[in-house]
Structure formats: C-alpha cells, structure tokens
Amino acid sequence: MPEQLIDAETAEKKDLRQLEESLQSLWEKARLVSDLLLRLKAENKELQSRLSSLELKERRWTEEFQQREQEMKEMRAQLVHAQSNESSLFSKEELEVLKLRLKELIVKINSRI
C-alpha cells in the first residue's frame, strides 16, 4: 500500500510540475504578445504622424501648383491680348522676360509633379 501512495504522490507532483510549466509557457507567450502589441501601437502612431505630415505637404504643393497655374493663365491671357491688339504692351525685352518667367514656372510645376 505505501508503494501505491508513493506512486500517486509522484504522479501528482509530475502533474503539478507539468501544470506549472504550461502556465509558465502561457505567461511567457502572453508577455511576448503584449510587447508586440505595444511596439505595433507605437509604430502605428509614428506612421499616422508621418501620413499627416505627408498629407499636409501634398496640400501645400497642390495649392502652390494651382497658384502657379493661375499665374501662367493670367500671363498667357495678357500675352494673347497684347498679340491680338497688335499694340505692343511689352517691349521685346519685356516679352523675353515674360517668356523666360513662363518657362521657369513650367519647370517648377513639372518638378513638383
């Protein structure tokens, strides 16, 4: 009889040890998941911040592009008007400066696109 009691106690200790090991393993996995979640939340926050910054830059560039485009339309309209009147609103030097300015605006717009 004492031998059966010793076997039962040994089996109980073995079961208890296995339970402790399982709980320890489960606790370690839960800690790893928690660490991963914290890292992912921080990364997500950083990415959201970068996204907001990039969206702001895009809005500024779009506004600048539209402004430059409007300037070009106005300059072209002035040029067409001057050419249609055949009266020289601009001297040849001024026309060259205007053409140069238009080319510069086009280059800037293209570089932003």
WOQUIPE-V427768 format. One record per residue. N is the residue number from 1. RES is the residue in three letters. SS is DSSP state (A for helix, B for strand, O for the rest). Layout:
N_RES_SS, N_RES_SS
This chain:
1_MET_O, 2_PRO_A, 3_GLU_A, 4_GLN_A, 5_LEU_A, 6_ILE_A, 7_ASP_A, 8_ALA_A, 9_GLU_A, 10_THR_A, 11_ALA_A, 12_GLU_A, 13_LYS_A, 14_LYS_A, 15_ASP_A, 16_LEU_A, 17_ARG_A, 18_GLN_A, 19_LEU_A, 20_GLU_A, 21_GLU_A, 22_SER_A, 23_LEU_A, 24_GLN_A, 25_SER_A, 26_LEU_A, 27_TRP_A, 28_GLU_A, 29_LYS_A, 30_ALA_A, 31_ARG_A, 32_LEU_A, 33_VAL_A, 34_SER_A, 35_ASP_A, 36_LEU_A, 37_LEU_A, 38_LEU_A, 39_ARG_A, 40_LEU_A, 41_LYS_A, 42_ALA_A, 43_GLU_A, 44_ASN_A, 45_LYS_A, 46_GLU_A, 47_LEU_A, 48_GLN_A, 49_SER_A, 50_ARG_A, 51_LEU_A, 52_SER_A, 53_SER_A, 54_LEU_A, 55_GLU_A, 56_LEU_A, 57_LYS_A, 58_GLU_A, 59_ARG_A, 60_ARG_A, 61_TRP_A, 62_THR_A, 63_GLU_A, 64_GLU_A, 65_PHE_A, 66_GLN_A, 67_GLN_A, 68_ARG_A, 69_GLU_A, 70_GLN_A, 71_GLU_A, 72_MET_A, 73_LYS_A, 74_GLU_A, 75_MET_A, 76_ARG_A, 77_ALA_A, 78_GLN_A, 79_LEU_A, 80_VAL_A, 81_HIS_A, 82_ALA_A, 83_GLN_A, 84_SER_A, 85_ASN_A, 86_GLU_O, 87_SER_O, 88_SER_O, 89_LEU_O, 90_PHE_O, 91_SER_O, 92_LYS_A, 93_GLU_A, 94_GLU_A, 95_LEU_A, 96_GLU_A, 97_VAL_A, 98_LEU_A, 99_LYS_A, 100_LEU_A, 101_ARG_A, 102_LEU_A, 103_LYS_A, 104_GLU_A, 105_LEU_A, 106_ILE_A, 107_VAL_A, 108_LYS_A, 109_ILE_A, 110_ASN_A, 111_SER_A, 112_ARG_A, 113_ILE_O
